[in-house]
Amino acid sequence: MESNKYIVSAAPHIHTKSTVSGIMRDVIIALMPSAVFGCVIFGWRAAAVIITCIASCLLSEFIFTKIMKRKSTIGDLSAVVTGMLLALNLPPQIPLYMAVIGSAFAIIIVKQIFGGLGKNFMNPALAARCFMLIAWTSAMTTFVNPMMGYGADAVSSATPLAVMKAGEGTLPSLRDAFLGFIPGTIGETSVPMILIGFVYLLIRRVITPRIPLAYILTFAVLTYFFGSRGDMSAAEYTLMQLCTGGLMLGAVFMATDYTTTPTTPLGMIIFGVGCGVLTFVIRRFGGYPEGVSFSIILMNVAAPLIEKATVPRSFGQKGGSAS
């Protein structure tokens, strides 16, 4: 008598005390050092942008769920996280009406229309930033000098990435670039503040280091060996590229979004490597000095395919994917 063949798969018997609101609260706490630092060096205008984005995201979510007769989800704090992430990716002097429109785009178009939290196919804050960059290019690419230590002025200045891209102008010291006393968006300038948030998220086990490390290391290696560094040494050029722009902020807080990234260990590494390659290609060969936002949302689109290709085979399964 032929023996029966069984295909055994594990049931989702995972028990955890984590909740959506708890995770979001941890992310908010991790973002606070960067947000506070941005407000200190850029002044009250940065605080106004952060408050406007958070309030607009909450209001957009509340109004949309009311109109669609869905259960209100503002209590899960995901809209607050989206507002904070968007604000930290904006120049401090951005007109507030643009921040309102960008926030509404993130919540309504990218998040809620696709079903709400957990069903959006790309990071809402980054999608909104790309939308704003296309809609208001000048406002989104005009930056001011930080106020603290440089005089309380609001003089427009090129970012270090723009200076390196153009091959002309004066670069800040690596110390200033690392600490964050440079022109840029509200939350991207200070590497120490971002790393504090990174360590907190690791301690709280909200994220794993796979995606951030794969992202940063891939970009660093490509930049070191193939970057257009001009008169700078390979090491100095690579460090300046790592410390400026939105790479660190994106790697830690946007590329690790649960909904839009793979969940398998190998998938996370592939995702991070892909982000690193795309960021390098855009910065090195594209017309735009930055490339983090576009790189992450492009990989967001590829995430389901990466997930499917890297899901471990179920015990007892002889062939094909586990899905």
Wavefront OBJ file of the C-alpha trace (Angstrom):
o trace
v 0.000 0.000 0.000
v 1.405 3.348 -1.042
v 2.150 5.598 1.905
v 0.451 8.948 2.147
v 2.462 12.056 1.261
v 1.993 15.055 3.439
v 2.854 18.676 2.826
v 3.397 20.227 6.203
v 3.377 23.968 6.777
v 3.706 25.889 9.977
v 0.691 27.723 11.290
v 1.137 31.315 12.398
v 1.279 30.491 16.090
v 3.434 33.503 16.965
v 2.530 35.243 20.187
v 3.855 38.709 20.935
v 2.993 41.578 23.229
v 3.790 44.101 20.468
v 0.964 46.274 19.180
v 0.798 48.658 16.227
v 0.512 51.666 18.499
v 3.402 50.403 20.625
v 5.660 49.989 17.622
v 4.692 53.401 16.277
v 5.358 54.945 19.668
v 8.861 53.490 19.617
v 9.462 54.902 16.133
v 8.274 58.333 17.289
v 10.666 58.190 20.245
v 13.511 57.146 17.925
v 12.771 60.083 15.618
v 12.742 62.642 18.428
v 16.532 63.239 18.612
v 16.648 64.136 14.907
v 13.496 66.253 15.178
v 14.734 68.190 18.220
v 18.154 68.738 16.651
v 16.522 70.022 13.460
v 14.435 72.483 15.460
v 17.513 73.692 17.352
v 19.684 74.406 14.302
v 16.933 75.564 11.928
v 14.759 77.387 14.437
v 11.016 77.733 14.915
v 10.319 77.260 11.192
v 11.390 73.613 11.426
v 9.074 73.081 14.410
v 6.219 74.656 12.434
v 6.784 72.256 9.525
v 6.829 69.222 11.845
v 3.646 70.276 13.650
v 1.913 71.080 10.352
v 2.760 67.711 8.803
v 1.667 65.718 11.855
v -1.589 67.670 12.242
v -2.348 67.418 8.509
v -1.733 63.667 8.455
v -3.986 63.110 11.461
v -6.725 65.322 10.036
v -6.501 63.684 6.591
v -6.800 60.218 8.106
v -9.695 61.232 10.353
v -11.673 62.914 7.549
v -11.064 60.114 5.039
v -12.113 57.337 7.422
v -15.238 59.326 8.326
v -16.182 59.858 4.675
v -15.555 56.207 3.824
v -17.342 55.082 7.011
v -14.340 53.144 8.204
v -13.186 52.688 11.755
v -10.988 55.590 12.834
v -7.324 54.573 12.914
v -5.675 57.741 14.199
v -5.190 56.037 17.554
v -2.605 53.614 16.140
v -0.186 56.576 15.733
v 0.814 55.529 12.196
v -0.347 58.900 10.845
v 1.881 60.646 13.388
v 4.866 58.610 12.181
v 4.075 59.449 8.556
v 3.819 63.139 9.425
v 7.110 63.122 11.306
v 8.949 61.235 8.557
v 7.635 63.559 5.870
v 8.522 66.658 7.880
v 12.058 65.441 8.567
v 12.505 64.984 4.802
v 11.481 68.568 3.995
v 13.531 71.795 3.913
v 12.804 73.925 6.996
v 11.662 76.927 4.947
v 9.130 74.994 2.814
v 5.793 76.875 2.539
v 3.371 75.347 5.016
v 0.601 74.899 2.455
v 2.919 72.567 0.535
v 3.464 70.560 3.708
v -0.313 70.280 4.133
v -0.835 69.062 0.559
v 2.078 66.621 0.810
v 0.701 65.199 4.055
v -2.759 64.724 2.532
v -1.175 62.998 -0.470
v 0.736 60.605 1.803
v -2.304 59.620 3.852
v -5.133 59.655 1.301
v -3.492 58.719 -2.007
v -0.695 56.408 -0.885
v -2.082 54.896 2.326
v -5.874 54.995 2.663
v -6.929 54.499 -0.958
v -5.074 51.186 -0.940
v -6.832 50.035 2.217
v -4.982 51.696 5.067
v -2.088 50.633 7.250
v -0.455 47.426 6.070
v -1.862 47.584 2.536
v 0.060 50.447 0.935
v 2.663 49.325 -1.585
v 5.199 52.087 -0.968
v 6.268 54.229 1.943
v 3.714 57.075 2.224
v 6.160 59.701 3.480
v 8.702 59.015 0.743
v 6.037 58.852 -1.956
v 4.763 62.244 -0.782
v 8.289 63.664 -0.798
v 8.808 62.503 -4.397
v 5.435 63.987 -5.354
v 6.413 67.290 -3.765
v 9.812 67.219 -5.438
v 8.150 66.909 -8.837
v 5.408 69.440 -8.081
v 7.548 72.087 -6.360
v 11.117 71.410 -7.448
v 12.497 74.827 -6.539
v 11.031 74.901 -3.035
v 12.114 71.313 -2.363
v 15.714 71.873 -3.506
v 16.349 75.216 -1.822
v 18.067 74.914 1.535
v 19.249 77.343 4.193
v 22.282 77.469 6.452
v 21.735 76.153 9.964
v 21.327 78.923 12.504
v 23.261 77.596 15.465
v 26.952 78.471 15.256
v 26.647 80.155 11.899
v 24.723 83.296 12.738
v 20.953 83.499 12.932
v 20.407 83.947 9.210
v 18.305 82.182 6.634
v 20.661 82.507 3.671
v 20.103 79.942 0.942
v 22.993 77.565 0.507
v 23.845 74.508 -1.564
v 23.944 71.164 0.195
v 27.245 69.260 0.285
v 25.794 66.733 -2.176
v 24.993 69.530 -4.629
v 28.519 70.928 -4.235
v 30.088 67.525 -4.909
v 27.761 66.964 -7.858
v 28.580 70.322 -9.438
v 32.278 70.034 -8.689
v 32.433 73.620 -7.468
v 31.837 75.405 -4.201
v 33.033 74.932 -0.641
v 32.397 71.748 1.277
v 31.969 71.699 5.065
v 34.400 69.786 7.213
v 33.702 66.115 7.800
v 33.149 66.977 11.459
v 30.377 69.442 10.641
v 28.879 67.036 8.107
v 28.848 64.251 10.677
v 27.443 66.355 13.511
v 24.826 67.996 11.285
v 25.784 71.684 11.044
v 25.124 71.806 7.310
v 22.257 72.778 4.981
v 19.730 70.045 4.393
v 16.294 68.816 5.337
v 15.102 69.084 8.928
v 15.994 65.580 10.063
v 18.689 64.300 7.739
v 21.750 66.318 8.749
v 22.889 64.855 12.086
v 24.310 61.340 11.898
v 24.655 60.961 15.718
v 20.972 61.790 16.260
v 19.928 59.247 13.630
v 22.221 56.609 15.142
v 20.692 57.203 18.586
v 17.308 56.420 17.082
v 18.765 53.386 15.295
v 20.195 51.940 18.511
v 16.901 52.535 20.320
v 14.941 50.662 17.640
v 17.413 47.774 17.788
v 17.175 47.583 21.580
v 13.382 47.612 21.378
v 13.558 44.987 18.609
v 11.393 47.100 16.351
v 13.785 46.572 13.436
v 16.729 44.339 12.584
v 20.053 45.711 11.304
v 19.920 43.744 8.044
v 18.408 46.350 5.716
v 20.241 49.418 7.092
v 23.625 47.690 7.118
v 23.172 46.129 3.668
v 22.049 49.500 2.310
v 24.872 51.552 3.831
v 27.656 49.035 3.161
v 26.626 48.501 -0.463
v 26.526 52.230 -1.122
v 29.841 52.781 0.683
v 31.679 50.088 -1.271
v 30.387 51.297 -4.642
v 31.147 54.921 -3.785
v 34.658 54.111 -2.565
v 35.664 52.246 -5.705
v 33.587 53.944 -8.395
v 32.654 57.381 -7.069
v 33.621 60.589 -8.864
v 35.617 62.180 -6.051
v 37.544 64.981 -7.779
v 40.377 66.179 -5.533
v 39.138 64.265 -2.487
v 40.547 60.938 -1.361
v 38.334 57.886 -1.805
v 37.833 57.533 1.953
v 37.017 61.234 2.494
v 34.617 61.296 -0.453
v 32.832 58.151 0.740
v 32.453 59.481 4.283
v 31.129 62.801 2.995
v 28.568 60.976 0.842
v 27.477 58.859 3.815
v 27.169 61.800 6.211
v 25.236 64.107 3.886
v 21.863 63.785 2.209
v 19.108 61.481 3.374
v 20.938 58.157 3.210
v 21.277 57.545 6.946
v 17.738 58.724 7.721
v 16.330 56.667 4.856
v 18.287 53.523 5.699
v 17.209 53.524 9.346
v 13.635 54.805 9.254
v 12.187 54.431 5.728
v 13.865 51.352 4.272
v 12.811 49.357 7.352
v 9.067 49.980 6.991
v 7.241 46.713 7.762
v 4.590 47.010 5.078
v 6.753 47.898 2.090
v 9.831 45.741 2.655
v 10.475 41.976 2.625
v 10.167 40.061 5.879
v 12.556 37.187 5.114
v 16.193 37.548 6.241
v 17.594 37.034 2.727
v 14.913 39.287 1.270
v 15.899 42.083 3.651
v 19.530 41.853 2.559
v 18.593 41.859 -1.133
v 16.318 44.839 -0.524
v 19.075 46.761 1.259
v 21.624 45.955 -1.436
v 19.168 47.095 -4.107
v 18.614 50.400 -2.315
v 22.359 50.915 -2.057
v 22.952 50.197 -5.744
v 20.120 52.469 -6.906
v 21.184 55.322 -4.618
v 24.738 55.108 -5.946
v 23.595 55.020 -9.573
v 21.296 58.036 -9.148
v 23.887 60.081 -7.261
v 26.754 59.114 -9.565
v 25.107 59.195 -12.982
v 21.779 61.015 -12.533
v 21.102 64.708 -12.803
v 19.848 64.896 -9.205
v 22.472 64.893 -6.403
v 20.245 62.847 -4.056
v 18.699 59.453 -4.732
v 17.494 57.931 -1.472
v 13.752 58.557 -1.813
v 13.483 57.285 -5.370
v 15.679 54.272 -4.594
v 13.584 53.129 -1.643
v 10.202 53.504 -3.361
v 11.515 51.655 -6.435
v 12.602 48.811 -4.175
v 9.211 49.009 -2.401
v 7.621 48.087 -5.725
v 10.005 45.137 -6.083
v 9.511 43.965 -2.470
v 6.674 41.466 -3.183
v 8.803 39.719 -5.817
v 11.796 39.616 -3.491
v 9.587 38.244 -0.725
v 8.168 35.508 -2.963
v 11.598 34.473 -4.203
v 13.118 34.246 -0.722
v 10.371 32.595 1.345
v 11.869 29.410 2.871
v 10.399 26.171 1.595
v 7.914 24.627 4.009
v 8.884 21.417 5.730
v 7.803 18.476 3.595
v 7.495 20.475 0.395
v 9.360 18.934 -2.525
v 9.400 21.727 -5.039
v 8.147 25.164 -5.974
v 7.729 28.140 -3.720
v 6.271 28.004 -0.274
v 3.401 30.231 -1.245
l 1 2 3 4 5 6 7 8 9 10 11 12 13 14 15 16 17 18 19 20 21 22 23 24 25 26 27 28 29 30 31 32 33 34 35 36 37 38 39 40 41 42 43 44 45 46 47 48 49 50 51 52 53 54 55 56 57 58 59 60 61 62 63 64 65 66 67 68 69 70 71 72 73 74 75 76 77 78 79 80 81 82 83 84 85 86 87 88 89 90 91 92 93 94 95 96 97 98 99 100 101 102 103 104 105 106 107 108 109 110 111 112 113 114 115 116 117 118 119 120 121 122 123 124 125 126 127 128 129 130 131 132 133 134 135 136 137 138 139 140 141 142 143 144 145 146 147 148 149 150 151 152 153 154 155 156 157 158 159 160 161 162 163 164 165 166 167 168 169 170 171 172 173 174 175 176 177 178 179 180 181 182 183 184 185 186 187 188 189 190 191 192 193 194 195 196 197 198 199 200 201 202 203 204 205 206 207 208 209 210 211 212 213 214 215 216 217 218 219 220 221 222 223 224 225 226 227 228 229 230 231 232 233 234 235 236 237 238 239 240 241 242 243 244 245 246 247 248 249 250 251 252 253 254 255 256 257 258 259 260 261 262 263 264 265 266 267 268 269 270 271 272 273 274 275 276 277 278 279 280 281 282 283 284 285 286 287 288 289 290 291 292 293 294 295 296 297 298 299 300 301 302 303 304 305 306 307 308 309 310 311 312 313 314 315 316 317 318 319 320 321 322 323
